[in-house]
Amino acid sequence: MTTFKLNTGASIPAVGFGTWQDVGSQEKAVAEALKAGYRHIDTARIYGTEQAVGNAIRKSGIPREEIFLTTKLWNNKHHPDDVEQALKDSLNDLGLDYVDLYLIHWPVAFKRGEEKFPKGPDGKPATEDIDYVDTYKALEKLVSTGKVKAIGVSNFSKEEIQRVVDNATIPPAVHQLEGHPWLQQRAFADWHKKNGIHVTHYSPFGNQNELYSREGKIGRLIEDPVLVEIGKKYNKSGAQVALAWAINEGHSVLPKSKTPERIRQNIEGDFKLDEEDLKKIRGIDRKLRFNDSSEDFGYQFFKGLDGASA
Ligand SMILES: NC(=O)c1ccc[n+]([C@@H]2O[C@H](COP(=O)([O-])OP(=O)(O)OC[C@H]3O[C@@H](n4cnc5c(N)ncnc54)[C@H](OP(=O)(O)O)[C@@H]3O)[C@@H](O)[C@H]2O)c1
């Protein structure tokens, strides 16, 4: 299995396992993934899958230090005074002593409290004026406790992550963002490389996630003829080629599946692609972003990035 080195010195396995959605299936799915050889699991407070992930990891008998585990701080816990307790709650649900990576899930702060999607009197999302740089500084404090081995961000624009880098004592180790052959973000990827920040691609199959459906108007990424054709050469599926593209570009990927056969297939997406094939895939970047919650979250995300809604 390919691994990448983080700026902390730790290794992150190239193929991680996504656990968003299908909460009831996740304990089984994660158990299956660990059996298939995955050693990198991605969860988040908001997914409601921390208990399932923790159960599967603990029951697997695999030594904890052999697994790279990520979770994320949700938007209602951005106030610096709330961050330590938020991590405790996550670790408590996971039933584990530490996570390998703790991310700020989104740059927006929601109203403090227990409500995950607080609304104002107008029915719109209730946000708070908390600077994500202050939230990040609260994450930095967790590193010395040993309960988080590395910290980072998710869904930040270039300007936003630049502000974090400029103000950080501990530079972000990882930026988790949407990435796949239809949203390659190569200039942004280069910026991360220059700054020593590893990029993890979420939704590596783009519009396979049902929530992202655009009524079938644009076809399915994993059926893109370029990916399928390249796959024939290596005896791989379009889905596997999509994963291999990202890994060959230096990114880790987080395919999600509740289907045992697909779980096993996706970890075989870690293989070497010839330069000519990488070049062909670079030609299918449609700059299509499927996950843009700007309206739902009351905050304009991804300013200046490919595929942003504004
Ligand atoms: N940081 C963030 O804001 C953020 C946002 C989105 C996602 N993520 C992370 O990234 C992970 C992956 O993203 P995602 O869940 O949006 O989407 P994804 O992994 O791109 O796609 C998942 C969908 O593809 C299907 N699928 C999986 N393998 C397949 C295969 N080999 N052939 C055909 N279909 C296949 C799955 O179906 P079945 O499950 O039915 O098999 C599921 O419907 C998430 O689970 C989460 O951990 C993070």
Ligand as a Chemical Component Dictionary entry (heavy atoms), coordinates in Angstrom:
data_LIG
# 
_chem_comp.id                   LIG 
_chem_comp.type                 NON-POLYMER 
_chem_comp.pdbx_formal_charge   0 
_chem_comp.three_letter_code    LIG 
# 
loop_
_chem_comp_atom.comp_id 
_chem_comp_atom.atom_id 
_chem_comp_atom.alt_atom_id 
_chem_comp_atom.type_symbol 
_chem_comp_atom.charge 
_chem_comp_atom.model_Cartn_x 
_chem_comp_atom.model_Cartn_y 
_chem_comp_atom.model_Cartn_z 
_chem_comp_atom.pdbx_ordinal 
LIG N1  N1  N 0  -14.504 16.872 4.527  1  
LIG C1  C1  C 0  -15.691 16.889 3.976  2  
LIG O1  O1  O 0  -16.420 17.899 3.996  3  
LIG C2  C2  C 0  -16.189 15.664 3.261  4  
LIG C3  C3  C 0  -17.249 15.789 2.349  5  
LIG C4  C4  C 0  -17.665 14.649 1.671  6  
LIG C5  C5  C 0  -17.054 13.421 1.910  7  
LIG N2  N2  N 1  -16.046 13.326 2.840  8  
LIG C6  C6  C 0  -15.398 12.006 3.128  9  
LIG O2  O2  O 0  -15.080 11.366 1.912  10 
LIG C7  C7  C 0  -15.737 10.101 1.846  11 
LIG C8  C8  C 0  -16.093 9.739  0.416  12 
LIG O3  O3  O 0  -16.914 10.686 -0.201 13 
LIG P1  P1  P 0  -18.442 10.402 -0.570 14 
LIG O4  O4  O 0  -19.031 9.464  0.432  15 
LIG O5  O5  O -1 -19.076 11.711 -0.769 16 
LIG O6  O6  O 0  -18.435 9.790  -2.015 17 
LIG P2  P2  P 0  -17.625 8.744  -2.897 18 
LIG O7  O7  O 0  -16.715 7.887  -2.097 19 
LIG O8  O8  O 0  -17.068 9.527  -4.029 20 
LIG O9  O9  O 0  -18.822 7.886  -3.450 21 
LIG C9  C9  C 0  -19.566 7.022  -2.618 22 
LIG C10 C10 C 0  -20.657 6.384  -3.459 23 
LIG O10 O10 O 0  -20.056 5.579  -4.492 24 
LIG C11 C11 C 0  -20.516 4.262  -4.444 25 
LIG N3  N3  N 0  -19.371 3.403  -4.778 26 
LIG C12 C12 C 0  -18.283 3.152  -4.001 27 
LIG N4  N4  N 0  -17.406 2.382  -4.632 28 
LIG C13 C13 C 0  -17.914 2.123  -5.860 29 
LIG C14 C14 C 0  -17.466 1.353  -6.955 30 
LIG N5  N5  N 0  -16.295 0.730  -6.930 31 
LIG N6  N6  N 0  -18.253 1.296  -8.061 32 
LIG C15 C15 C 0  -19.447 1.956  -8.097 33 
LIG N7  N7  N 0  -19.919 2.697  -7.077 34 
LIG C16 C16 C 0  -19.164 2.776  -5.957 35 
LIG C17 C17 C 0  -21.037 4.061  -3.034 36 
LIG O11 O11 O 0  -22.077 3.140  -3.021 37 
LIG P3  P3  P 0  -22.297 2.021  -1.865 38 
LIG O12 O12 O 0  -21.896 2.617  -0.540 39 
LIG O13 O13 O 0  -23.758 1.780  -1.952 40 
LIG O14 O14 O 0  -21.457 0.832  -2.238 41 
LIG C18 C18 C 0  -21.553 5.459  -2.690 42 
LIG O15 O15 O 0  -22.849 5.637  -3.191 43 
LIG C19 C19 C 0  -16.950 10.293 2.775  44 
LIG O16 O16 O 0  -17.529 9.063  3.145  45 
LIG C20 C20 C 0  -16.320 11.071 3.899  46 
LIG O17 O17 O 0  -15.586 10.203 4.751  47 
LIG C21 C21 C 0  -15.603 14.439 3.490  48 
# 
loop_
_chem_comp_bond.comp_id 
_chem_comp_bond.atom_id_1 
_chem_comp_bond.atom_id_2 
_chem_comp_bond.value_order 
_chem_comp_bond.pdbx_ordinal 
LIG N1  C1  SING 1  
LIG C1  O1  DOUB 2  
LIG C1  C2  SING 3  
LIG C2  C3  SING 4  
LIG C2  C21 DOUB 5  
LIG C3  C4  DOUB 6  
LIG C4  C5  SING 7  
LIG C5  N2  DOUB 8  
LIG N2  C6  SING 9  
LIG N2  C21 SING 10 
LIG C6  O2  SING 11 
LIG C6  C20 SING 12 
LIG O2  C7  SING 13 
LIG C7  C8  SING 14 
LIG C7  C19 SING 15 
LIG C8  O3  SING 16 
LIG O3  P1  SING 17 
LIG P1  O4  DOUB 18 
LIG P1  O5  SING 19 
LIG P1  O6  SING 20 
LIG O6  P2  SING 21 
LIG P2  O7  DOUB 22 
LIG P2  O8  SING 23 
LIG P2  O9  SING 24 
LIG O9  C9  SING 25 
LIG C9  C10 SING 26 
LIG C10 O10 SING 27 
LIG C10 C18 SING 28 
LIG O10 C11 SING 29 
LIG C11 N3  SING 30 
LIG C11 C17 SING 31 
LIG N3  C12 SING 32 
LIG N3  C16 SING 33 
LIG C12 N4  DOUB 34 
LIG N4  C13 SING 35 
LIG C13 C14 SING 36 
LIG C13 C16 DOUB 37 
LIG C14 N5  SING 38 
LIG C14 N6  DOUB 39 
LIG N6  C15 SING 40 
LIG C15 N7  DOUB 41 
LIG N7  C16 SING 42 
LIG C17 O11 SING 43 
LIG C17 C18 SING 44 
LIG O11 P3  SING 45 
LIG P3  O12 DOUB 46 
LIG P3  O13 SING 47 
LIG P3  O14 SING 48 
LIG C18 O15 SING 49 
LIG C19 O16 SING 50 
LIG C19 C20 SING 51 
LIG C20 O17 SING 52 
# 
